[in-house]
Amino acid sequence: MTDDTKELIKEVRHLREELRQIREVVNSLVQIVMEMDEFEDEPEFPSLPGSQSPPSFNN
């Protein structure tokens, strides 16, 4: 193999490793977003017992 070929092989290996690391980061970010989405489905405040609408103070 020529020196150019060896250098290209080395660069391809390096790029594959970088790509693997980027995939791990993206997977972690997707997992975080999915977990955050689960929390958004839960109400921030409990609903009022016996009524679905909040009380009106301007009657």
N, CA, C and O atoms as CSV, one atom per row, in Angstrom:
chain,resi,resn,atom,element,x,y,z
A,1,MET,N,N,0.841,-1.179,0.000
A,1,MET,CA,C,0.000,0.000,0.000
A,1,MET,C,C,0.890,1.248,0.000
A,1,MET,O,O,1.977,1.276,0.578
A,2,THR,N,N,0.392,2.238,-0.652
A,2,THR,CA,C,1.136,3.490,-0.694
A,2,THR,C,C,0.850,4.289,0.579
A,2,THR,O,O,-0.081,3.985,1.324
A,3,ASP,N,N,1.656,5.296,0.806
A,3,ASP,CA,C,1.458,6.150,1.978
A,3,ASP,C,C,0.121,6.883,1.915
A,3,ASP,O,O,-0.531,7.085,2.940
A,4,ASP,N,N,-0.284,7.279,0.713
A,4,ASP,CA,C,-1.576,7.955,0.557
A,4,ASP,C,C,-2.731,7.045,0.963
A,4,ASP,O,O,-3.671,7.479,1.629
A,5,THR,N,N,-2.653,5.796,0.561
A,5,THR,CA,C,-3.702,4.828,0.898
A,5,THR,C,C,-3.747,4.597,2.400
A,5,THR,O,O,-4.827,4.543,2.989
A,6,LYS,N,N,-2.594,4.463,3.016
A,6,LYS,CA,C,-2.543,4.270,4.470
A,6,LYS,C,C,-3.124,5.481,5.196
A,6,LYS,O,O,-3.853,5.335,6.178
A,7,GLU,N,N,-2.804,6.650,4.718
A,7,GLU,CA,C,-3.320,7.875,5.332
A,7,GLU,C,C,-4.840,7.960,5.177
A,7,GLU,O,O,-5.537,8.367,6.107
A,8,LEU,N,N,-5.348,7.581,4.020
A,8,LEU,CA,C,-6.796,7.585,3.801
A,8,LEU,C,C,-7.501,6.574,4.708
A,8,LEU,O,O,-8.565,6.864,5.254
A,9,ILE,N,N,-6.921,5.417,4.866
A,9,ILE,CA,C,-7.489,4.389,5.740
A,9,ILE,C,C,-7.527,4.896,7.180
A,9,ILE,O,O,-8.512,4.696,7.891
A,10,LYS,N,N,-6.463,5.544,7.597
A,10,LYS,CA,C,-6.399,6.104,8.944
A,10,LYS,C,C,-7.478,7.173,9.130
A,10,LYS,O,O,-8.144,7.213,10.164
A,11,GLU,N,N,-7.645,8.024,8.143
A,11,GLU,CA,C,-8.654,9.086,8.222
A,11,GLU,C,C,-10.068,8.499,8.248
A,11,GLU,O,O,-10.921,8.981,8.994
A,12,VAL,N,N,-10.319,7.480,7.455
A,12,VAL,CA,C,-11.638,6.831,7.446
A,12,VAL,C,C,-11.931,6.232,8.822
A,12,VAL,O,O,-13.053,6.356,9.314
A,13,ARG,N,N,-10.969,5.600,9.439
A,13,ARG,CA,C,-11.161,5.027,10.787
A,13,ARG,C,C,-11.474,6.123,11.795
A,13,ARG,O,O,-12.344,5.976,12.654
A,14,HIS,N,N,-10.747,7.219,11.670
A,14,HIS,CA,C,-10.977,8.345,12.576
A,14,HIS,C,C,-12.397,8.901,12.388
A,14,HIS,O,O,-13.096,9.166,13.366
A,15,LEU,N,N,-12.810,9.070,11.155
A,15,LEU,CA,C,-14.151,9.591,10.871
A,15,LEU,C,C,-15.236,8.633,11.352
A,15,LEU,O,O,-16.278,9.075,11.836
A,16,ARG,N,N,-15.009,7.353,11.226
A,16,ARG,CA,C,-15.989,6.369,11.719
A,16,ARG,C,C,-16.138,6.477,13.234
A,16,ARG,O,O,-17.246,6.378,13.762
A,17,GLU,N,N,-15.028,6.680,13.928
A,17,GLU,CA,C,-15.082,6.829,15.381
A,17,GLU,C,C,-15.831,8.107,15.754
A,17,GLU,O,O,-16.641,8.104,16.682
A,18,GLU,N,N,-15.570,9.180,15.048
A,18,GLU,CA,C,-16.299,10.424,15.310
A,18,GLU,C,C,-17.794,10.251,15.050
A,18,GLU,O,O,-18.625,10.731,15.821
A,19,LEU,N,N,-18.123,9.578,13.984
A,19,LEU,CA,C,-19.527,9.328,13.664
A,19,LEU,C,C,-20.196,8.495,14.757
A,19,LEU,O,O,-21.343,8.757,15.121
A,20,ARG,N,N,-19.502,7.511,15.273
A,20,ARG,CA,C,-20.033,6.687,16.367
A,20,ARG,C,C,-20.316,7.551,17.592
A,20,ARG,O,O,-21.352,7.400,18.240
A,21,GLN,N,N,-19.396,8.451,17.903
A,21,GLN,CA,C,-19.590,9.331,19.056
A,21,GLN,C,C,-20.757,10.285,18.843
A,21,GLN,O,O,-21.525,10.543,19.770
A,22,ILE,N,N,-20.893,10.802,17.647
A,22,ILE,CA,C,-22.012,11.695,17.339
A,22,ILE,C,C,-23.335,10.946,17.466
A,22,ILE,O,O,-24.311,11.499,17.974
A,23,ARG,N,N,-23.379,9.719,17.018
A,23,ARG,CA,C,-24.606,8.911,17.142
A,23,ARG,C,C,-24.974,8.723,18.606
A,23,ARG,O,O,-26.150,8.793,18.961
A,24,GLU,N,N,-23.980,8.485,19.462
A,24,GLU,CA,C,-24.252,8.322,20.890
A,24,GLU,C,C,-24.843,9.596,21.479
A,24,GLU,O,O,-25.785,9.543,22.269
A,25,VAL,N,N,-24.285,10.742,21.091
A,25,VAL,CA,C,-24.792,12.022,21.589
A,25,VAL,C,C,-26.223,12.247,21.109
A,25,VAL,O,O,-27.083,12.648,21.894
A,26,VAL,N,N,-26.482,11.994,19.845
A,26,VAL,CA,C,-27.829,12.181,19.296
A,26,VAL,C,C,-28.814,11.245,20.002
A,26,VAL,O,O,-29.918,11.662,20.352
A,27,ASN,N,N,-28.430,10.007,20.209
A,27,ASN,CA,C,-29.315,9.063,20.908
A,27,ASN,C,C,-29.619,9.540,22.325
A,27,ASN,O,O,-30.753,9.427,22.791
A,28,SER,N,N,-28.612,10.070,23.006
A,28,SER,CA,C,-28.825,10.595,24.355
A,28,SER,C,C,-29.781,11.775,24.335
A,28,SER,O,O,-30.669,11.872,25.181
A,29,LEU,N,N,-29.604,12.674,23.370
A,29,LEU,CA,C,-30.485,13.834,23.270
A,29,LEU,C,C,-31.923,13.424,22.956
A,29,LEU,O,O,-32.865,13.984,23.516
A,30,VAL,N,N,-32.090,12.466,22.077
A,30,VAL,CA,C,-33.433,11.977,21.748
A,30,VAL,C,C,-34.083,11.377,22.990
A,30,VAL,O,O,-35.267,11.596,23.245
A,31,GLN,N,N,-33.315,10.631,23.751
A,31,GLN,CA,C,-33.846,10.026,24.970
A,31,GLN,C,C,-34.271,11.100,25.974
A,31,GLN,O,O,-35.313,10.967,26.616
A,32,ILE,N,N,-33.479,12.153,26.111
A,32,ILE,CA,C,-33.825,13.243,27.027
A,32,ILE,C,C,-35.113,13.920,26.576
A,32,ILE,O,O,-35.984,14.202,27.400
A,33,VAL,N,N,-35.243,14.182,25.292
A,33,VAL,CA,C,-36.442,14.836,24.772
A,33,VAL,C,C,-37.668,13.951,24.986
A,33,VAL,O,O,-38.737,14.442,25.348
A,34,MET,N,N,-37.514,12.664,24.764
A,34,MET,CA,C,-38.642,11.747,24.967
A,34,MET,C,C,-39.061,11.732,26.432
A,34,MET,O,O,-40.254,11.691,26.730
A,35,GLU,N,N,-38.098,11.765,27.350
A,35,GLU,CA,C,-38.424,11.785,28.773
A,35,GLU,C,C,-39.121,13.091,29.141
A,35,GLU,O,O,-40.060,13.091,29.937
A,36,MET,N,N,-38.673,14.193,28.571
A,36,MET,CA,C,-39.313,15.482,28.841
A,36,MET,C,C,-40.743,15.482,28.327
A,36,MET,O,O,-41.628,16.054,28.962
A,37,ASP,N,N,-40.979,14.851,27.190
A,37,ASP,CA,C,-42.308,14.776,26.607
A,37,ASP,C,C,-43.256,14.004,27.527
A,37,ASP,O,O,-44.440,14.330,27.610
A,38,GLU,N,N,-42.747,12.996,28.208
A,38,GLU,CA,C,-43.574,12.227,29.140
A,38,GLU,C,C,-44.054,13.117,30.279
A,38,GLU,O,O,-45.197,12.994,30.720
A,39,PHE,N,N,-43.200,14.008,30.758
A,39,PHE,CA,C,-43.578,14.890,31.859
A,39,PHE,C,C,-44.573,15.944,31.418
A,39,PHE,O,O,-45.393,16.380,32.226
A,40,GLU,N,N,-44.532,16.365,30.174
A,40,GLU,CA,C,-45.469,17.376,29.686
A,40,GLU,C,C,-46.886,16.837,29.602
A,40,GLU,O,O,-47.839,17.616,29.624
A,41,ASP,N,N,-47.046,15.534,29.508
A,41,ASP,CA,C,-48.368,14.937,29.443
A,41,ASP,C,C,-49.084,15.007,30.789
A,41,ASP,O,O,-50.311,14.928,30.844
A,42,GLU,N,N,-48.326,15.153,31.869
A,42,GLU,CA,C,-48.915,15.222,33.197
A,42,GLU,C,C,-49.344,16.654,33.483
A,42,GLU,O,O,-48.623,17.590,33.138
A,43,PRO,N,N,-50.507,16.844,34.111
A,43,PRO,CA,C,-50.934,18.214,34.431
A,43,PRO,C,C,-50.022,18.831,35.484
A,43,PRO,O,O,-49.537,18.141,36.381
A,44,GLU,N,N,-49.794,20.137,35.366
A,44,GLU,CA,C,-48.942,20.811,36.341
A,44,GLU,C,C,-49.663,20.987,37.666
A,44,GLU,O,O,-49.037,20.967,38.725
A,45,PHE,N,N,-50.995,21.163,37.608
A,45,PHE,CA,C,-51.778,21.355,38.817
A,45,PHE,C,C,-52.889,20.314,38.826
A,45,PHE,O,O,-53.427,19.967,37.774
A,46,PRO,N,N,-53.229,19.822,39.992
A,46,PRO,CA,C,-54.318,18.830,40.037
A,46,PRO,C,C,-55.646,19.491,39.677
A,46,PRO,O,O,-55.861,20.673,39.943
A,47,SER,N,N,-56.522,18.711,39.074
A,47,SER,CA,C,-57.842,19.251,38.709
A,47,SER,C,C,-58.677,19.434,39.971
A,47,SER,O,O,-58.442,18.781,40.987
A,48,LEU,N,N,-59.636,20.314,39.889
A,48,LEU,CA,C,-60.494,20.584,41.032
A,48,LEU,C,C,-61.474,19.435,41.221
A,48,LEU,O,O,-62.066,18.956,40.254
A,49,PRO,N,N,-61.645,18.997,42.444
A,49,PRO,CA,C,-62.573,17.871,42.669
A,49,PRO,C,C,-64.020,18.298,42.414
A,49,PRO,O,O,-64.441,19.366,42.859
A,50,GLY,N,N,-64.767,17.479,41.712
A,50,GLY,CA,C,-66.189,17.703,41.476
A,50,GLY,C,C,-66.495,18.724,40.405
A,50,GLY,O,O,-67.665,18.955,40.100
A,51,SER,N,N,-65.496,19.335,39.831
A,51,SER,CA,C,-65.749,20.352,38.808
A,51,SER,C,C,-64.624,20.310,37.786
A,51,SER,O,O,-63.457,20.144,38.140
A,52,GLN,N,N,-64.977,20.461,36.535
A,52,GLN,CA,C,-63.976,20.486,35.471
A,52,GLN,C,C,-63.572,21.905,35.116
A,52,GLN,O,O,-62.588,22.103,34.403
A,53,SER,N,N,-64.317,22.905,35.603
A,53,SER,CA,C,-63.983,24.283,35.293
A,53,SER,C,C,-63.544,25.006,36.565
A,53,SER,O,O,-64.021,24.687,37.654
A,54,PRO,N,N,-62.647,25.968,36.437
A,54,PRO,CA,C,-62.199,26.705,37.619
A,54,PRO,C,C,-63.307,27.606,38.144
A,54,PRO,O,O,-64.209,27.971,37.390
A,55,PRO,N,N,-63.258,27.969,39.407
A,55,PRO,CA,C,-64.307,28.844,39.967
A,55,PRO,C,C,-64.256,30.228,39.322
A,55,PRO,O,O,-63.189,30.707,38.938
A,56,SER,N,N,-65.421,30.861,39.208
A,56,SER,CA,C,-65.515,32.181,38.631
A,56,SER,C,C,-65.664,33.194,39.763
A,56,SER,O,O,-66.546,33.046,40.610
A,57,PHE,N,N,-64.821,34.211,39.788
A,57,PHE,CA,C,-64.854,35.208,40.840
A,57,PHE,C,C,-65.537,36.499,40.396
A,57,PHE,O,O,-65.728,37.404,41.209
A,58,ASN,N,N,-65.900,36.597,39.141
A,58,ASN,CA,C,-66.515,37.808,38.613
A,58,ASN,C,C,-67.991,37.579,38.289
A,58,ASN,O,O,-68.408,37.814,37.154
A,59,ASN,N,N,-68.767,37.139,39.226
A,59,ASN,CA,C,-70.191,36.878,38.982
A,59,ASN,C,C,-71.009,38.103,39.144
A,59,ASN,O,O,-72.227,38.059,38.974
